[in-house]
Amino acid sequence: MGRFQWILLLGMVLSVEGVGSASPVLDQSFDSSEGSSDLAISTGSYRAMTFTAGMSGWLSNVAMPIRKTEGTTGNVDFELRKTSGGVPLATPDGVLCTGTIPTADLPVYDTFPPSIPYTMLDLSATNTLVQSGEVYALCLHRIGSYPYWALWRCAGDEYAGGQSFFRSSSTEQWTGNSTWDFGFQTWVDPMAFHNMAIAPTFDVEARSPDGNNFTILEGLDDVEQYRSANTDRRGVIEFDISGIPDEAHIASATLTLDISCCSGSGDMYSEIDLHGYAGNGVPEPADALHISNIIGTTGPLQHPGVVEVTLDPDYIESLLGTAEYLGLVANARWDYFQSMFFTSERHAWFPSGVIEPTLNILYASEIIPGDANGDGQVDEADATLVAANWGKSNMSWADGEFNDDGRVDVADAAILAANWGHGVAAGDSSTPAPEPATAAMTLLILVGLVMVRPGRN
């Protein structure tokens, strides 16, 4: 690239301001519209196509090439399912969201057509998050059979990120088909995913003779959960969640506990219910009274060791912007069954052998135009990605392609420059936030370094 072209490119970059948005973009697709076969979706024919998400965010739309024969009734039921080992989960808890494709929306072809248009299904109201690299399954079914068909167009096994599956009833396991792949498109409203592992602000034990008047004990090695006629012992933990943006969506939440002691009798074992409350960062006797809101449970504790407890992400999300701390009361589910977990104090004394209570949060936040790596900042790291993929086609957001045309070029550079420094903390000397002109120049230098190779002008 000559000097004049670089100057022209710089001028184009600097001439665009406030460009770009993270509106839904086409993520994954396989075009089977001109394939050689159509397979029936009917009472005894459940069909599925797996795909690997290329970007993280809200799944806003899916589209598939489906036709019907004249007189066909009975809407097509859609499910998005989780997978295990690339195979759709067959059980009801594998369903992430559902939808309906009205039969009236399907094109009519009584004979095999050369191509089938795609029918779009809007899933934006389901608030379904997909994560880059995870495998999901698009599943279709309807009540109805010959001669009234709904048929899904397929082609050769060419989609590398998944495959087609079949089952004949809702209770069967899915069987893969390595011959055909069904056509599909997935549209994603990009979001950035962030993992946080939060240590406790405090983890204490609350003791009471009657379940009402509690005394707080701090600095213990273990916190006990136990209840009998004349004693009640509960764990109280609070975590600082003020670092999670108020507008974030909590995708998942777990609590890690290192169980030091548990008990059982026959087929019954100690269990811990975790009750959520809005905390204030200070251990108080009244905290132990918050036992009306179970947001997670350990299940039966048959032996000591580390357990991961799934917590209600919606409850934690409801605290964002209203409380700085998530409080948890660890309460024995059954009378006379004891359990204990190690504290942060014990972890500090023996860090290699004990795990402290840890709140693990996965949350999603809006993607910023120009933020290719989804870290919430538009900076040199994003410029490097744009430069590395400069001029390439079939690119995605993570490659620095921000305007949904598939190519990394001057338009994407303009979006990067217009949003340069967004999310970079003021006064952060490690990641300064330069003016757009400096941003553009940085990008152009990076592009030049990538493009210039030995033997090239």
C-alpha positions in Angstrom: 0.0 0.0 0.0 1.5 3.4 -1.1 1.9 6.5 1.0 -1.0 8.2 -0.7 -3.3 5.3 0.1 -2.3 5.3 3.7 -3.0 9.1 3.9 -6.4 8.5 2.2 -7.2 5.7 4.6 -6.3 7.9 7.6 -8.6 10.6 6.3 -11.5 8.2 5.8 -11.0 6.9 9.3 -11.0 10.3 10.9 -14.0 11.5 8.9 -16.4 9.1 10.5 -17.8 9.7 14.0 -20.1 7.7 16.2 -20.3 4.8 13.7 -21.3 1.3 14.6 -23.7 -0.7 16.7 -24.0 -4.1 18.2 -27.4 -4.9 16.7 -28.2 -8.5 15.8 -25.8 -10.0 13.3 -25.7 -13.3 11.4 -23.5 -15.7 13.4 -23.8 -19.2 12.1 -25.3 -20.5 8.9 -25.4 -23.4 6.5 -27.1 -22.9 3.2 -29.0 -26.0 2.1 -31.6 -24.1 0.2 -30.6 -25.8 -3.1 -29.9 -29.2 -1.5 -31.0 -32.5 -2.8 -33.4 -33.7 -0.1 -36.2 -32.6 2.1 -36.9 -34.5 5.3 -40.3 -34.7 7.0 -41.1 -33.0 10.4 -44.0 -35.0 11.7 -45.6 -36.9 14.6 -42.9 -39.6 14.5 -40.1 -37.5 13.1 -38.2 -35.2 15.4 -35.4 -33.3 13.6 -32.4 -31.4 15.0 -29.3 -29.6 13.8 -26.5 -28.7 16.1 -24.3 -25.6 15.7 -21.3 -24.0 17.4 -21.9 -20.4 18.4 -19.3 -18.1 17.0 -20.2 -15.2 19.2 -21.7 -14.6 22.6 -24.9 -12.7 23.2 -28.7 -12.9 22.9 -30.0 -15.4 20.4 -32.4 -13.0 18.6 -33.5 -15.0 15.5 -33.2 -18.4 13.8 -34.1 -19.2 10.2 -34.6 -22.5 8.4 -35.6 -23.5 4.8 -38.9 -25.3 5.5 -41.7 -26.0 3.1 -45.1 -27.5 3.4 -47.5 -29.4 1.0 -50.9 -28.1 0.2 -53.4 -28.6 3.0 -50.8 -29.0 5.7 -51.9 -27.8 9.2 -50.3 -28.1 12.6 -47.7 -25.6 13.5 -44.0 -26.5 13.8 -42.7 -26.5 17.4 -39.2 -25.2 17.9 -36.8 -25.9 20.8 -33.2 -24.7 21.4 -31.5 -27.4 23.4 -28.2 -27.8 25.2 -25.9 -30.5 24.1 -23.5 -33.0 25.8 -20.6 -34.2 23.7 -22.2 -32.6 20.7 -25.4 -34.5 21.1 -28.7 -32.8 21.9 -29.9 -33.4 25.5 -33.1 -35.5 25.4 -34.5 -34.6 28.7 -36.9 -31.6 29.4 -34.2 -29.8 31.4 -32.1 -29.6 28.2 -34.5 -27.0 26.7 -33.2 -23.5 26.7 -36.1 -21.8 24.9 -39.1 -22.6 22.7 -41.0 -21.1 19.9 -43.6 -21.7 17.2 -43.4 -21.5 13.5 -47.0 -21.0 12.2 -47.8 -23.3 9.3 -49.2 -20.3 7.5 -45.7 -18.8 7.3 -44.3 -21.7 5.3 -44.1 -21.7 1.5 -46.2 -24.3 -0.3 -44.4 -26.8 -2.7 -46.2 -30.0 -3.5 -43.2 -31.2 -5.5 -39.5 -30.9 -4.9 -38.5 -27.3 -5.6 -35.0 -26.2 -6.8 -34.7 -24.0 -3.7 -36.6 -23.1 -0.5 -36.7 -19.7 1.1 -35.8 -19.4 4.8 -38.5 -18.8 7.4 -37.5 -16.6 10.3 -38.4 -17.2 13.9 -38.1 -14.3 16.3 -36.6 -15.4 19.7 -35.8 -12.0 21.1 -38.5 -12.2 23.8 -37.0 -15.4 25.2 -33.9 -13.7 26.5 -31.7 -16.6 25.6 -28.0 -16.2 25.9 -25.5 -18.3 23.8 -21.8 -18.4 24.4 -19.1 -18.5 21.8 -17.7 -22.0 21.4 -20.7 -23.7 23.0 -22.7 -26.3 21.0 -26.5 -25.9 20.8 -29.3 -27.8 18.9 -32.1 -26.4 16.8 -34.9 -28.9 17.2 -38.2 -29.1 15.2 -41.4 -31.2 15.6 -45.0 -31.0 14.7 -48.2 -33.1 15.0 -49.1 -34.4 11.6 -48.1 -37.0 8.9 -48.6 -38.1 5.3 -49.9 -36.7 3.0 -49.6 -33.4 4.8 -46.0 -32.6 5.2 -43.7 -30.0 6.7 -40.2 -30.6 5.3 -36.8 -29.3 6.2 -34.3 -28.9 3.4 -30.9 -30.6 3.9 -27.7 -31.0 1.9 -24.4 -32.9 2.2 -22.5 -33.1 5.5 -20.6 -29.8 5.0 -21.2 -27.8 8.2 -18.1 -28.3 10.4 -19.6 -26.9 13.6 -22.4 -29.5 14.0 -24.5 -32.2 12.4 -28.1 -33.4 12.0 -30.0 -35.6 14.4 -33.2 -37.6 14.5 -35.5 -39.3 17.0 -39.0 -40.8 16.7 -40.4 -39.7 20.1 -39.9 -37.1 22.8 -38.5 -39.7 25.2 -35.8 -41.2 22.9 -32.2 -40.3 22.7 -31.1 -38.4 19.6 -29.3 -40.3 16.8 -26.8 -38.5 14.6 -26.8 -38.5 10.8 -23.4 -38.0 9.1 -24.9 -37.9 5.6 -27.0 -34.7 5.8 -26.9 -31.3 7.4 -30.0 -29.1 7.7 -29.9 -25.6 6.5 -30.1 -22.9 9.2 -29.2 -19.4 10.2 -28.6 -18.0 13.7 -28.7 -14.3 14.5 -27.1 -13.0 17.7 -27.2 -9.6 19.5 -23.6 -9.5 20.6 -22.8 -9.4 24.3 -19.6 -9.5 26.2 -19.3 -12.3 28.8 -17.3 -11.8 32.0 -16.3 -14.3 34.8 -15.8 -13.1 38.3 -14.6 -15.1 41.3 -15.5 -13.1 44.5 -14.0 -13.8 47.9 -16.2 -13.3 50.9 -16.3 -10.0 52.7 -17.0 -12.1 55.8 -18.0 -15.6 56.6 -19.2 -16.1 60.2 -21.3 -18.4 62.3 -24.5 -17.3 64.0 -25.6 -19.2 67.1 -28.9 -19.1 69.0 -30.6 -21.2 71.7 -34.1 -20.6 70.2 -33.7 -19.7 66.5 -34.5 -16.0 67.2 -31.7 -14.4 69.3 -28.4 -14.9 67.6 -24.8 -14.2 68.5 -22.1 -13.7 65.8 -18.9 -15.7 66.1 -16.0 -14.5 63.8 -12.6 -15.9 63.1 -13.6 -19.5 63.1 -11.8 -22.2 61.0 -15.2 -23.9 60.2 -18.8 -22.6 60.1 -21.4 -25.1 61.4 -25.0 -25.7 60.3 -26.9 -27.6 62.9 -30.4 -27.5 64.5 -31.8 -29.2 67.5 -34.4 -28.5 70.3 -32.1 -26.0 72.1 -29.5 -24.9 69.6 -29.5 -23.3 66.1 -26.2 -22.7 64.2 -26.1 -21.0 60.8 -23.5 -19.8 58.5 -23.7 -16.2 57.3 -21.6 -15.0 54.3 -21.6 -11.8 52.3 -20.0 -11.0 49.0 -19.3 -7.6 47.4 -21.1 -7.5 44.1 -20.7 -3.8 43.5 -18.1 -4.6 40.7 -20.8 -6.0 38.5 -22.4 -3.4 36.3 -25.9 -2.4 37.2 -27.2 -3.2 33.7 -25.5 -6.6 33.5 -27.4 -9.9 32.9 -26.3 -12.7 35.3 -26.0 -15.7 33.1 -25.0 -18.1 35.9 -23.9 -18.1 39.5 -22.4 -20.8 41.8 -21.1 -20.9 45.3 -18.0 -23.0 46.0 -17.9 -24.5 49.5 -15.2 -26.8 51.0 -17.2 -29.1 53.3 -15.1 -30.1 56.3 -17.8 -32.2 58.1 -21.2 -33.8 57.3 -23.4 -36.5 58.8 -26.0 -39.0 57.8 -28.3 -41.8 58.9 -29.6 -44.5 56.7 -30.4 -42.9 53.3 -30.6 -39.4 54.7 -27.7 -36.9 54.8 -27.1 -33.4 55.9 -27.9 -30.7 53.4 -27.4 -26.9 53.4 -30.1 -24.5 52.1 -28.7 -21.1 51.0 -31.0 -18.2 51.6 -30.4 -14.9 49.8 -30.7 -11.4 51.2 -29.4 -7.9 50.5 -26.4 -7.4 52.7 -24.4 -4.3 53.9 -20.9 -5.8 54.3 -21.2 -5.9 58.1 -21.9 -9.1 60.1 -25.0 -8.5 62.3 -27.2 -10.9 64.3 -30.2 -10.0 62.3 -28.6 -11.4 59.2 -29.2 -14.9 60.4 -32.9 -14.3 60.4 -33.1 -14.2 56.6 -34.3 -17.8 56.0 -37.3 -17.3 53.7 -35.6 -17.1 50.3 -33.8 -20.3 49.2 -31.7 -19.5 46.1 -29.6 -22.7 46.2 -29.1 -26.0 48.0 -26.1 -28.3 48.3 -28.1 -31.5 48.0 -27.2 -34.5 50.2 -23.7 -34.2 51.6 -22.4 -37.8 51.8 -18.7 -37.0 52.4 -16.4 -34.0 53.0 -14.9 -32.2 50.0 -15.6 -29.3 47.6 -19.1 -28.8 46.3 -20.4 -26.3 43.7 -23.9 -25.0 44.5 -26.0 -23.5 41.7 -27.5 -20.2 42.8 -30.5 -18.4 41.4 -29.0 -15.9 38.9 -32.2 -13.9 38.6 -32.2 -13.1 42.3 -28.6 -11.9 42.2 -29.4 -9.8 39.2 -32.3 -8.2 41.1 -29.8 -6.9 43.6 -27.7 -5.0 41.1 -27.9 -1.3 41.5 -29.9 -1.7 44.8 -27.5 -3.5 47.1 -23.7 -3.7 47.1 -23.5 -7.1 48.8 -25.1 -10.5 48.3 -25.9 -12.1 51.6 -26.3 -15.8 52.1 -27.5 -17.7 55.2 -26.4 -21.3 55.2 -29.1 -23.2 57.1 -29.4 -26.9 57.9 -32.2 -28.5 56.0 -32.8 -31.3 58.5 -32.8 -31.3 62.3 -30.0 -33.1 64.0 -27.9 -33.4 60.8 -24.6 -31.5 61.1 -22.5 -30.0 58.4 -19.5 -27.6 58.4 -17.5 -25.7 55.8 -14.1 -24.1 55.9 -13.8 -20.3 56.2 -11.7 -17.7 54.6 -9.7 -17.5 57.9 -8.7 -21.2 57.5 -7.9 -20.7 53.9 -5.5 -17.8 54.8 -3.7 -20.1 57.2 -3.6 -23.1 54.9 -4.1 -21.7 51.3 -2.8 -24.8 49.5 -5.2 -27.2 51.3 -8.4 -25.3 51.9 -10.7 -23.5 49.6 -12.5 -20.5 50.9 -16.2 -19.8 50.1 -16.2 -18.3 46.6 -19.0 -16.7 44.6 -18.6 -17.5 40.9 -20.5 -15.1 38.6 -20.8 -15.2 34.8 -22.4 -12.1 33.5 -23.1 -10.5 30.1 -22.9 -6.9 29.3 -23.6 -4.9 26.1 -20.9 -5.0 23.4 -19.3 -1.7 22.7 -18.8 -0.9 19.0 -15.1 -1.4 18.3 -14.6 -3.8 21.3 -13.6 -6.8 19.3 -12.4 -8.9 22.3 -15.3 -8.1 24.5 -13.4 -6.8 27.5 -15.5 -3.7 27.8 -12.7 -1.4 26.5 -11.8 -0.1 23.0 -8.1 0.0 23.0 -4.9 -1.3 21.4 -5.9 -5.0 21.8 -8.9 -4.4 19.5 -6.8 -2.4 17.1 -4.4 -5.4 16.9 -7.3 -7.7 16.0 -8.5 -5.4 13.3 -5.0 -5.0 11.9 -4.4 -8.8 11.9 -7.5 -9.5 9.9 -7.3 -6.4 7.6 -8.8 -7.1 4.2 -10.1 -10.6 5.1 -13.6 -11.8 4.3 -16.0 -14.0 6.2 -14.9 -12.4 9.4 -17.0 -12.0 12.6 -17.2 -9.4 15.4 -14.3 -11.1 17.3 -12.1 -10.6 14.3 -12.7 -6.8 14.1 -15.7 -6.9 11.7 -18.1 -4.4 13.3 -20.6 -3.4 10.5 -21.9 -6.9 9.6 -20.5 -6.9 6.0 -18.2 -9.8 6.6 -15.0 -7.9 5.7 -12.5 -6.1 7.9 -11.8 -2.8 6.2 -11.9 1.0 6.5 -15.5 1.0 7.8 -14.5 -1.1 10.8 -11.4 1.0 11.3 -13.7 4.1 11.5 -15.9 2.4 14.1 -12.8 1.5 16.1 -11.5 5.1 15.9 -14.9 6.7 16.7 -15.2 4.7 19.9 -11.5 4.7 20.9 -10.9 4.9 24.7 -14.5 3.8 25.6 -14.4 1.9 28.9 -10.8 2.8 29.7 -10.6 4.2 33.2 -9.6 7.9 33.5 -6.1 8.1 34.7 -5.2 4.5 33.9 -1.6 4.9 32.9 -1.4 1.3 31.8 -4.1 1.8 29.1 -4.2 5.4 28.1 -7.2 6.7 26.2 -5.9 8.8 23.3 -7.8 11.0 20.9 -9.4 9.5 17.9 -6.6 10.8 15.7 -4.1 8.9 17.8 -6.3 5.9 17.7 -6.5 5.9 14.0 -2.8 6.3 13.6 -2.2 3.4 16.0 -4.5 1.2 13.9 -2.8 2.2 10.7 0.6 1.5 12.1 -0.5 -1.9 13.2 -2.1 -2.6 9.9 1.1 -1.6 8.2 3.1 -3.9 10.4 0.8 -6.8 9.6 0.7 -6.2 5.9 4.4 -5.6 5.3 6.2 -8.8 4.8 9.7 -9.6 3.4 9.6 -9.2 -0.4 6.5 -7.1 -0.4 6.1 -3.3 -1.0 
